[in-house]
Amino acid sequence: MNNDKDLKFFGGYRHLGYLNEKPLTAKYVLRKDSFQIGFNQNILDKEFAGKFNNRFMNADLQLFTDSRISVPMKYNKALKTTVLPKKTFGHTTVSTVAWIASLVEVANMKTELAYVSGNVSKSFLYQAANAIFTSDVAYVKDVKDHINFRNASRILGVKENKHVNDFRLNNLLRSHLYQNFNKQIKTISNVESVTEINLKQSAA
């Protein structure tokens, strides 16, 4: 990533697993005047909020249940063996995918609950970063050169939302969208756990 004086953007990828043997990743990128978050494959229903599409529901889904693989945005040719962390931590479940889908859905709505003056709110950025990518500390030679999402939000001027909007955002995410996505994804029958990374698939 760029250092504090030259920061133009911040973000990263999370490698969730494979959908029909193709990598399934989530990503976000923050700039001074824009914010984008999404999946690399189309898995959300275009007509109904809080719903996965039929293609996703009928697909073969493999998830990294024993690891969380996140890489900085600058590795956007994504997930080659040389940039994967030597040690991974955390885990991924179907509920993880449901939560990230909820974040993507909110971002797509462009609601004032998640945006301030056209750009992402601090609260929503924090939700997205914690779900996908928080820091490039594992990829810098000297720890003092690393940057995390909190520093990035300060440098790039991310603003606080109204408290009432943050409250409503959390309610929309947790009580509505996430509940709908999570209930639906748990009905998928073709879900497997994977612990080893298929390097050819990861580099695709």
Protein Blocks (a to p, Z undefined) as FASTA:
>chain_A
ZZfklcfbgcddddfbdeehiacdddddddfkbccdddfbdfbdfkbghiacfklmmmcc
dddfkbccdddfklmngoiaklgcfbdgdjddfklmmmmmmmmmmmmnopaklggehiac
fklmmmmmmmmombfklmcfblklpccfklmmmmnopacddfklmmmmmmmmmmmmmmmm
mmmmmmpmbbcddfbdcfklmmZZ
